[in-house]
Amino acid sequence: MSLAAERRATAGLSDEQLWALTQGEPSPLARRAATALLGRYQERVYRWCYGRVGEHELARDLAQDVLVNAYRGLAGFDGRARFSTWLFAIARNRCLNALRSPALFEEGLDLDALPAAQGGQDDEFSGREEEERLLALIRSALPPLDQQVLWLRCVEKMPVDGITRLLAIEEASGARAVLQRARRRLRAALAAEEGDEVRG
């Protein structure tokens, strides 16, 4: 089977189906399934890490570590939770460990850095510019937990109960309460920013 045919064959499989193919004795099929499964998340894991550490090179290194650790640990994933929940738990732990490292702060890392817009047509650039403005507002207006919950729910489409478990949220309503608070804070920050623009 050609590489293109393999990609087409695995594209229609769910995460759980691909994971099932990785179980059992090592085989070329199991390796291809693992590669396809983790490949689906490569960019998302990088973006998640970048959202936590704010530095491209470090985020790339962390994302690579996460994917390698996940590959090695596939046999330990029991399938009771969603694969994405398990993978982002690894990413969260890896980023937390990196942020605790004294070397990170010795390098003078700019945690407020934002992704640079990639060129393109004016409307595309404008959309990216607006997206960057919103990301900057989220980073300045919301505490880290609110940012993480908002990302997992709105970008990763993770269920609220999965977010509660992943982030070990102990509030009575779990991630739902954090989401409501984050949305209120974000609305207030947007209103304040618009008011500043009108006055300016």
C-alpha positions as CSV (number, residue, x, y, z in Angstrom):
1,M,0.0,0.0,0.0
2,S,1.4,3.4,-1.0
3,L,1.9,6.2,1.6
4,A,-0.9,8.2,0.1
5,A,-3.3,5.2,0.2
6,E,-2.3,4.6,3.8
7,R,-3.1,8.2,4.7
8,R,-6.5,8.0,3.0
9,A,-7.3,4.7,4.8
10,T,-6.4,6.1,8.2
11,A,-8.1,9.5,7.6
12,G,-11.5,7.9,8.0
13,L,-10.7,6.2,11.3
14,S,-11.5,7.7,14.7
15,D,-8.8,8.3,17.3
16,E,-10.0,5.3,19.2
17,Q,-10.0,3.1,16.1
18,L,-6.4,4.1,15.4
19,W,-5.4,3.6,19.0
20,A,-6.9,0.1,18.9
21,L,-4.6,-0.7,15.9
22,T,-1.6,0.2,18.0
23,Q,-2.3,-2.4,20.6
24,G,-0.9,-5.9,20.6
25,E,2.4,-7.0,19.1
26,P,4.5,-4.4,17.4
27,S,4.0,-4.4,13.7
28,P,4.3,-2.1,10.7
29,L,0.5,-1.5,10.9
30,A,0.7,-0.6,14.6
31,R,3.5,1.9,13.9
32,R,1.6,3.5,11.0
33,A,-1.5,3.8,13.1
34,A,0.4,5.4,16.0
35,T,2.1,7.8,13.5
36,A,-1.2,8.7,12.0
37,L,-2.9,9.2,15.4
38,L,-0.2,11.4,16.8
39,G,0.2,13.3,13.5
40,R,-3.3,14.5,13.8
41,Y,-2.4,16.3,17.0
42,Q,1.1,17.6,16.1
43,E,0.0,21.2,15.3
44,R,-2.6,21.3,18.1
45,V,-0.1,20.2,20.7
46,Y,2.4,22.8,19.5
47,R,-0.3,25.5,19.7
48,W,-1.3,24.3,23.2
49,C,2.3,24.4,24.3
50,Y,2.9,27.8,22.7
51,G,-0.2,29.1,24.5
52,R,1.4,28.1,27.8
53,V,5.0,29.2,27.3
54,G,4.7,32.0,24.7
55,E,8.0,31.1,22.9
56,H,8.1,29.3,19.5
57,E,11.3,27.2,19.9
58,L,10.5,26.1,23.4
59,A,6.9,25.2,22.3
60,R,8.2,23.1,19.4
61,D,10.6,21.3,21.7
62,L,7.9,20.7,24.3
63,A,5.4,19.5,21.6
64,Q,8.0,17.1,20.3
65,D,8.6,15.7,23.8
66,V,4.9,15.3,24.4
67,L,4.4,13.4,21.1
68,V,7.4,11.1,21.8
69,N,6.2,10.4,25.4
70,A,2.7,9.7,24.1
71,Y,4.1,7.3,21.5
72,R,6.1,5.5,24.1
73,G,3.1,5.5,26.5
74,L,0.4,4.3,24.1
75,A,0.3,0.9,25.7
76,G,-0.5,2.6,29.0
77,F,-3.5,4.5,27.6
78,D,-6.5,2.4,28.6
79,G,-9.1,3.9,26.3
80,R,-11.5,4.9,29.1
81,A,-11.0,8.6,28.5
82,R,-10.9,10.3,25.1
83,F,-7.4,10.1,23.5
84,S,-7.2,13.9,23.3
85,T,-7.9,14.2,27.0
86,W,-5.0,11.8,27.8
87,L,-2.7,13.5,25.3
88,F,-3.4,17.0,26.5
89,A,-2.8,15.9,30.1
90,I,0.7,14.9,29.0
91,A,1.1,18.3,27.3
92,R,-0.1,20.1,30.4
93,N,2.3,18.3,32.7
94,R,5.2,18.8,30.3
95,C,4.5,22.5,30.1
96,L,4.1,22.9,33.8
97,N,7.5,21.2,34.3
98,A,9.1,23.5,31.8
99,L,7.6,26.6,33.4
100,R,8.9,25.5,36.8
101,S,12.4,25.3,35.4
102,P,14.7,28.1,36.6
103,A,16.5,28.1,33.2
104,L,13.3,29.3,31.6
105,F,13.4,32.6,33.5
106,E,17.2,33.0,33.2
107,E,16.8,33.2,29.4
108,G,14.5,36.2,29.7
109,L,11.6,34.6,28.0
110,D,8.9,37.0,26.8
111,L,5.7,35.4,27.9
112,D,3.6,38.0,26.2
113,A,4.9,37.2,22.7
114,L,2.3,36.4,20.2
115,P,2.4,34.4,17.0
116,A,3.4,36.5,14.0
117,A,1.0,36.8,11.2
118,Q,2.0,35.0,8.0
119,G,1.6,37.2,4.9
120,G,-1.3,36.7,2.5
121,Q,-4.1,38.6,1.1
122,D,-5.3,41.7,2.9
123,D,-8.5,40.2,4.3
124,E,-6.6,37.1,5.4
125,F,-4.0,39.3,7.1
126,S,-6.8,41.4,8.7
127,G,-8.4,38.3,10.1
128,R,-5.1,37.1,11.6
129,E,-4.5,40.6,13.0
130,E,-7.9,40.5,14.7
131,E,-7.2,37.0,16.0
132,E,-3.9,38.1,17.4
133,R,-5.5,41.1,19.0
134,L,-8.1,38.8,20.6
135,L,-5.4,36.4,21.8
136,A,-3.5,39.3,23.4
137,L,-6.6,40.5,25.1
138,I,-7.3,36.9,26.4
139,R,-3.7,36.7,27.7
140,S,-3.9,40.0,29.5
141,A,-7.4,39.8,30.9
142,L,-7.7,36.2,31.9
143,P,-5.8,34.2,34.5
144,P,-4.0,31.0,33.3
145,L,-6.7,28.6,34.4
146,D,-9.4,30.6,32.5
147,Q,-7.2,30.7,29.4
148,Q,-6.7,26.9,29.5
149,V,-10.3,26.1,30.0
150,L,-11.4,28.5,27.2
151,W,-8.8,27.0,24.8
152,L,-9.8,23.4,25.6
153,R,-13.5,24.1,25.2
154,C,-13.5,26.5,22.2
155,V,-10.5,25.4,20.2
156,E,-10.1,21.7,21.1
157,K,-13.8,21.1,21.5
158,M,-13.2,19.1,24.6
159,P,-16.3,18.2,26.8
160,V,-16.7,20.2,30.0
161,D,-16.4,17.1,32.2
162,G,-13.2,16.1,30.4
163,I,-11.7,19.6,31.0
164,T,-12.7,19.3,34.7
165,R,-10.8,16.0,35.0
166,L,-7.8,17.1,32.9
167,L,-7.2,20.2,34.9
168,A,-8.2,18.7,38.2
169,I,-10.7,21.6,38.8
170,E,-12.1,21.4,42.3
171,E,-14.8,24.1,42.1
172,A,-18.3,22.7,42.6
173,S,-19.4,23.2,39.0
174,G,-16.0,22.3,37.6
175,A,-14.9,23.7,34.3
176,R,-18.4,25.0,33.7
177,A,-18.0,27.7,36.4
178,V,-14.5,28.6,35.1
179,L,-15.9,29.0,31.6
180,Q,-18.7,31.3,32.7
181,R,-16.3,33.4,34.7
182,A,-13.8,33.5,31.8
183,R,-16.6,34.6,29.4
184,R,-17.7,37.4,31.8
185,R,-14.2,38.7,32.2
186,L,-13.6,38.5,28.4
187,R,-16.8,40.4,27.7
188,A,-15.8,43.1,30.2
189,A,-12.3,43.4,28.7
190,L,-13.7,43.7,25.2
191,A,-16.2,46.4,26.3
192,A,-13.4,48.3,28.0
193,E,-11.2,48.0,25.0
194,E,-13.9,49.3,22.7
195,G,-14.6,52.1,25.1
196,D,-10.9,53.1,25.0
197,E,-11.0,53.1,21.2
198,V,-14.0,55.3,21.1
199,R,-12.4,57.8,23.5
200,G,-9.1,57.6,21.7
